[in-house]
Amino acid sequence: MSLEIGTVVKSLKGRDKEKYFCVVGIEEKSALICDGKQRKLDKPKHKSLKHLKITQHKLQTETLQVNKHIYKALKSLNISEE
């Protein structure tokens, strides 16, 4: 699966290691990610693409409008180790 807006990714490095995020923007060598709780839409985290693992899950565009919806969607996925 390729990296697109709405894709759920797992952080492989840093303080947020092993946590899941949603991609809200893509730059040349990094992605803008948020989880709706600690990293919100108004201040997403820049994360290098090599420090992210793409999962098979993707959130719908309507979900990406509100922090609360992103948080609930990520929590409801109940992602186990892939």
C-alpha positions in Angstrom: 0.0 0.0 0.0 1.3 3.5 -0.8 1.3 6.5 1.5 -1.7 8.7 1.0 -3.7 11.2 3.1 -5.8 9.2 5.5 -3.4 6.2 5.7 -2.8 4.8 9.2 0.9 4.5 10.0 3.0 3.2 12.9 5.9 5.2 14.3 9.1 3.2 14.4 11.5 5.7 16.1 11.4 8.5 18.6 9.3 9.3 21.7 6.2 8.2 19.9 7.6 4.8 19.0 5.0 2.0 18.6 2.1 4.5 18.4 -0.3 4.8 15.5 -1.1 8.0 13.6 -3.0 9.2 10.6 -1.3 10.9 7.7 -2.8 14.4 7.1 -0.1 15.7 4.7 2.8 14.5 2.6 6.0 16.3 1.8 9.0 15.2 -0.2 10.8 13.2 2.5 8.4 13.4 5.4 4.8 13.1 6.3 2.5 15.2 8.6 0.9 12.9 11.1 -1.6 13.4 13.9 -3.5 11.2 16.4 -6.2 13.6 17.4 -5.2 13.7 21.1 -1.5 14.6 21.6 -0.8 15.6 18.0 -3.7 17.6 16.7 -4.7 18.8 13.3 -3.6 22.4 13.9 0.0 21.2 14.8 0.8 17.9 13.1 4.1 16.2 13.6 6.7 16.1 10.8 8.0 12.6 10.6 10.6 11.1 8.2 9.2 8.5 5.9 11.9 6.0 6.9 10.6 6.2 10.5 7.1 5.2 9.6 5.5 1.8 8.8 2.5 1.9 6.5 -0.4 -0.2 7.7 -3.3 -1.6 5.6 -5.8 0.7 7.3 -7.1 4.0 5.9 -9.4 6.5 7.4 -12.2 8.2 5.4 -11.8 11.8 4.4 -14.8 12.9 6.5 -13.0 11.5 9.6 -10.0 13.7 9.0 -11.8 17.0 9.7 -12.0 16.9 13.5 -9.4 15.7 16.1 -12.0 13.8 18.1 -13.1 11.8 15.1 -9.5 10.9 14.2 -8.8 9.8 17.8 -12.0 7.7 18.0 -11.3 6.1 14.5 -7.7 5.2 15.5 -8.9 3.7 18.8 -11.7 1.8 17.2 -9.3 0.1 14.7 -7.9 -1.9 17.6 -4.7 -2.6 15.7 -2.7 -5.5 16.8 1.0 -6.1 15.9 1.3 -6.4 12.2 
